Amino acid sequence: MKNIILTLFLASVLFSCKEDNDSLKTFELSKTSIELDNVNSSENILIKGRSSTFFASSTDANVAYATINNDTLIVIGYNLGNCTIYVSDEFNNVKSIPVCVKEAIDFTFYNIANIYIKKGEKRTFSFSPLDYKDYNTFVVSNKEIADVSVVGDQVKSFFVDAKYKGKTTMSIFKGKMKISEFYINVVDEYDLYVPQKSLTLKIPFTYGINGIGIWRGSGKYSATTENENIAKVQSIIYWNNNSFNQECNDAAVHIKPLNEGETFLNIKDETTGQVVKCKITVTR
């Protein structure tokens, strides 16, 4: 009799443990429904659970599109209508969430970038803050100024052929939603730009910023200080930046502080002859 009772007790414990383990393998969504419009055209829903892999699908991707980013469900509205988003996990658990898109979505900017390129140049620029593998439209407004093509099967690099001076726009769409817009400025010659016009350094210099950045020049620079008893140029570092942004042909001038006082740093573009003056202050 004791053996029978012990067996039943162990069976109930094992069954209870199995139920507890199974309950850990499910998940919940942080919202039960979604409404989207032109003010709020997308929604991030937190997925709470022990699963490590999730999948998402939409009953009508023309109304709303769904994707997963780690433990977040991202729902993007496109057109007026209703649909249901289904989320599943590796244990075949499924949750659903109804979506109502109250009006057609005009557009949403996820990113805006600005580049400069010299007329006649052909360069490949990289850009990968977002995963654009699901984009479906790629538009260049004026291919007479610059033609652009995607390098590879995902939108992470662009080959730009700069033809004539001017400005054109490149846009990437997912459905009706504009997820990025890039401004391409084709110039006769690079315009040296130094965003920081002054720098203060302490002596003795132990740590911190001791450099001034250079943007949009030709990529060939020199730099000198007017009073090398106060500070002198230590080095020029070229970053070889080919990112899709306005920091084309960027570099940094590193300064070594020597004595208290003020002097000026002259940065010169050796190709164009342009000179930018920056104030250097050395204190204790």
C-alpha positions in Angstrom: 0.0 0.0 0.0 2.9 2.3 0.9 4.5 1.6 -2.5 1.3 2.5 -4.3 1.0 5.8 -2.4 4.6 6.7 -3.1 4.2 5.9 -6.7 1.2 8.1 -7.0 2.9 10.9 -5.2 6.0 10.8 -7.5 3.8 10.7 -10.5 1.9 13.8 -9.4 5.2 15.6 -8.7 6.6 14.7 -12.1 3.3 15.8 -13.8 3.4 19.1 -11.9 7.0 19.7 -12.8 6.2 19.0 -16.5 3.3 21.5 -16.3 5.6 24.1 -14.8 8.2 23.5 -17.5 5.7 23.7 -20.2 4.3 27.0 -18.8 7.8 28.4 -19.1 7.8 27.7 -22.8 5.0 30.1 -23.7 5.1 33.8 -24.2 2.9 36.9 -24.0 2.6 40.2 -26.0 2.7 43.5 -24.2 -0.4 44.7 -26.1 -3.6 43.0 -27.2 -4.5 45.3 -30.1 -2.9 47.9 -32.4 -4.3 51.0 -34.1 -2.1 52.9 -36.6 -2.4 56.1 -38.5 -0.2 58.8 -40.0 0.7 60.1 -36.5 1.7 56.7 -35.2 2.4 54.6 -38.3 4.3 51.8 -36.5 4.2 50.0 -33.2 6.8 48.1 -31.1 5.3 45.3 -29.1 7.4 43.6 -26.4 7.4 39.8 -26.4 7.6 38.4 -22.9 8.7 34.7 -22.6 11.4 32.2 -22.3 11.6 31.4 -26.0 14.6 32.5 -27.9 13.2 32.4 -31.5 10.1 34.1 -32.7 8.3 34.4 -36.0 5.8 36.9 -37.3 3.3 37.0 -40.2 0.4 39.2 -41.3 -2.9 38.1 -42.8 -2.7 41.1 -45.1 0.8 42.6 -45.6 -0.7 45.4 -47.8 -2.5 46.7 -44.6 0.3 46.1 -42.1 3.7 44.4 -42.2 5.2 42.6 -39.2 8.8 41.7 -38.4 10.8 40.5 -35.3 13.8 42.2 -33.8 15.1 40.1 -30.9 12.2 40.2 -28.4 10.3 42.9 -30.1 7.4 42.6 -32.6 7.5 45.6 -35.0 4.3 46.3 -36.9 4.3 48.9 -39.7 1.1 50.2 -41.2 0.6 50.7 -45.0 -3.0 51.0 -46.0 -6.5 51.5 -44.7 -7.9 48.3 -43.4 -7.8 45.5 -40.8 -5.6 42.5 -40.4 -4.2 40.1 -37.8 -0.6 39.6 -36.9 0.4 36.1 -35.8 3.5 35.5 -33.6 4.8 32.0 -33.0 7.9 30.6 -31.3 10.1 27.6 -31.5 7.7 25.5 -29.3 4.8 26.1 -31.8 3.0 28.5 -29.4 1.0 31.1 -31.3 -0.4 34.4 -30.3 -2.5 36.8 -32.4 -3.0 40.6 -32.3 -5.6 42.5 -34.4 -4.4 45.6 -36.3 -6.5 48.5 -37.5 -4.9 50.9 -39.9 -7.3 53.9 -39.7 -6.0 55.7 -42.8 -3.5 55.1 -45.7 0.0 55.9 -44.5 1.6 58.7 -46.5 5.2 58.2 -45.5 7.6 57.8 -42.6 11.3 58.7 -42.5 13.4 56.2 -40.7 16.6 57.8 -41.8 17.9 60.8 -43.7 21.5 61.1 -44.9 23.5 63.6 -46.9 26.6 63.0 -49.0 28.9 65.1 -51.1 30.8 63.7 -54.1 32.9 65.4 -56.8 31.7 65.6 -60.4 33.2 62.8 -62.4 33.9 60.5 -59.4 32.6 57.0 -59.0 32.5 55.8 -55.4 31.0 53.0 -53.3 29.5 54.2 -50.0 28.4 51.9 -47.2 25.3 52.3 -45.2 24.0 49.7 -42.7 22.2 51.1 -39.6 19.1 49.2 -40.6 18.3 46.0 -42.4 16.8 46.8 -45.7 16.5 43.3 -47.2 12.7 43.6 -47.4 12.7 46.9 -49.4 10.7 46.8 -52.6 11.3 50.2 -54.3 14.5 52.1 -54.9 14.1 55.5 -56.6 16.7 58.1 -57.8 14.9 61.4 -58.6 17.4 62.7 -61.2 19.8 60.2 -62.8 21.3 62.9 -65.0 23.0 64.3 -62.0 24.0 61.0 -60.3 23.2 57.4 -61.0 23.0 55.1 -58.0 22.9 51.3 -57.8 22.7 48.9 -54.9 25.8 46.7 -54.3 24.9 43.2 -53.3 21.5 41.7 -52.5 20.8 44.0 -49.5 20.8 47.8 -49.2 24.1 48.1 -47.4 26.3 49.7 -50.0 25.7 52.1 -52.9 27.7 52.7 -56.1 27.4 56.4 -57.0 28.3 57.7 -60.4 28.5 61.5 -60.2 27.8 63.1 -63.6 26.8 66.7 -63.3 26.9 69.4 -60.6 23.6 69.5 -58.7 21.5 67.7 -56.1 19.4 64.6 -56.5 17.5 62.4 -54.1 17.6 58.7 -53.5 14.7 57.1 -51.7 14.0 53.6 -50.4 10.5 52.4 -49.9 8.9 49.4 -48.2 5.4 49.3 -49.6 4.1 52.9 -49.5 6.3 53.8 -46.6 9.5 55.8 -47.3 12.0 54.3 -44.9 15.1 56.4 -46.0 15.9 59.4 -48.0 19.4 60.3 -49.1 20.5 63.7 -50.6 23.4 63.4 -53.0 25.2 66.6 -53.7 27.5 66.6 -56.7 30.0 69.4 -56.5 32.7 70.8 -58.9 35.2 70.6 -56.0 35.1 69.4 -52.5 34.4 72.2 -50.0 36.7 72.0 -46.9 34.6 72.0 -43.8 35.8 72.0 -40.2 32.8 71.8 -37.8 34.8 72.6 -34.7 36.3 76.2 -34.7 38.1 76.1 -31.3 39.8 73.7 -29.0 40.9 74.0 -25.3 43.7 71.8 -24.0 45.2 71.4 -20.5 48.8 70.8 -19.7 50.0 68.3 -18.8 47.8 66.6 -21.3 46.9 63.1 -19.9 43.6 62.1 -21.6 40.6 63.6 -23.5 40.0 65.0 -27.0 43.1 66.6 -28.6 41.9 66.6 -32.2 39.9 68.6 -34.6 37.9 66.9 -37.4 37.9 67.7 -41.1 35.0 67.0 -43.4 34.3 67.2 -47.1 37.7 68.3 -48.3 39.7 66.6 -51.1 41.3 64.1 -48.7 44.8 65.7 -48.9 45.5 68.1 -46.0 48.2 69.9 -44.1 48.1 71.7 -40.8 50.3 74.0 -38.8 50.0 76.2 -35.7 51.0 79.8 -35.8 52.9 79.6 -32.5 54.6 76.2 -32.0 55.8 77.2 -28.5 52.2 77.0 -27.3 51.0 74.0 -29.4 52.0 72.1 -32.4 50.5 69.6 -34.8 51.2 66.0 -33.7 49.7 64.1 -36.6 46.9 64.0 -39.2 44.9 60.8 -39.2 42.9 59.9 -42.3 39.8 57.8 -41.6 39.1 56.7 -45.1 35.5 57.1 -44.4 33.2 55.8 -47.1 30.0 55.9 -45.1 26.9 57.4 -46.6 27.0 60.7 -44.7 28.4 64.2 -45.0 31.8 63.4 -43.5 33.3 62.6 -46.9 37.2 62.3 -47.1 37.3 63.0 -43.3 40.4 63.2 -41.2 41.5 64.5 -37.7 44.3 66.9 -36.8 45.8 65.9 -33.4 47.4 68.7 -31.4 50.1 68.5 -28.7 49.8 71.3 -26.1 53.1 72.7 -24.8 52.7 76.0 -22.9 49.9 78.2 -21.7 48.5 80.7 -24.2 46.5 81.0 -27.4 47.4 80.3 -31.0 45.7 79.4 -34.2 45.6 76.2 -36.2 45.6 76.6 -39.9 44.2 73.6 -41.8 44.8 73.6 -45.5 43.3 71.5 -48.4 46.4 70.9 -50.6 44.2 70.3 -53.6 42.0 73.3 -53.5 44.1 75.7 -51.5 41.3 76.4 -49.0 42.4 77.2 -45.5 40.3 77.1 -42.3 41.5 78.7 -39.1 40.8 77.3 -35.6 41.6 78.8 -32.2 43.7 76.7 -29.8 43.8 77.6 -26.1 46.2 75.9 -23.7 45.6 76.2 -19.9 46.8 74.5 -16.7 
